Amino acid sequence: MKKDLSKPDIKPYKSDNIKKEKFVEVYSRDEVRGNISMTCDVVNISRDTYYRWIDEDEDFRKAVYEAKLKMCDDMEQIAHIVTGK
């Protein structure tokens, strides 16, 4: 039986999934605080790769969005503490 070469069976490398998980973890750290360039440098990917993952991987996109929302909540809470309001 011949393999249909018109539709290549392309699956993400396991290392891509590991890097995606690492990206979300690093992205949320206090010392990075959502800086995409810094996070890409730590995870050793290009910004182009990050934006391709955002475009192509709904789970990754949601995980980054959730991390961003949590950071916003944290910053809002800190602002209330600092201003006393």
C-alpha positions in Angstrom: 0.0 0.0 0.0 1.4 3.4 -1.1 1.4 6.3 1.3 -0.6 9.4 0.0 2.1 12.0 -0.4 -0.3 14.8 -1.4 -1.2 15.3 2.2 1.9 15.1 4.4 1.4 13.8 7.9 3.0 16.7 9.7 2.8 16.6 13.5 4.5 19.0 15.9 7.7 17.8 17.4 7.5 16.8 21.1 10.1 19.5 21.7 7.7 22.1 20.4 5.1 21.1 23.0 7.8 21.2 25.7 8.9 24.6 24.6 5.3 25.8 24.5 4.8 24.7 28.1 8.1 26.3 29.0 7.1 29.5 27.2 3.9 29.9 29.3 5.8 29.1 32.5 8.5 31.7 31.8 6.1 34.3 30.4 4.4 34.4 33.8 7.5 34.8 35.9 7.9 38.1 37.8 11.3 38.9 36.2 9.7 38.6 32.7 6.2 39.7 33.4 4.7 39.1 29.9 7.6 40.4 27.8 7.4 38.3 24.7 11.0 39.0 23.5 12.5 38.1 26.8 10.5 34.9 27.0 11.4 33.9 23.5 15.1 34.4 24.4 14.8 32.2 27.5 13.0 29.5 25.6 15.3 29.8 22.7 12.7 30.5 20.0 12.2 33.3 17.6 9.3 35.8 17.8 8.2 34.5 14.5 7.9 31.0 16.0 5.9 32.5 18.9 3.4 34.2 16.6 3.1 31.1 14.4 2.3 29.0 17.5 -0.3 31.7 18.5 -1.9 31.5 15.0 -1.8 27.7 14.7 -2.3 26.3 18.2 -5.5 27.2 20.0 -4.4 25.5 23.2 -1.2 27.5 23.3 -3.1 30.7 22.5 -5.5 30.1 25.3 -2.7 29.3 27.8 -0.9 32.5 27.0 -4.1 34.5 27.2 -4.9 33.0 30.6 -1.4 33.8 31.8 -1.8 37.4 30.7 -5.1 37.7 32.5 -3.6 36.4 35.7 -0.8 38.9 35.4 -3.3 41.7 34.9 -5.3 40.6 38.0 -2.1 40.5 40.0 -1.0 44.0 38.9 -4.5 45.4 39.6 -4.3 44.0 43.1 -0.9 45.5 43.7 -2.1 48.8 42.4 -5.0 48.8 44.9 -2.6 47.9 47.7 -0.1 50.6 46.8 -2.7 53.4 46.3 -4.8 52.3 49.3 -7.9 52.1 47.3 
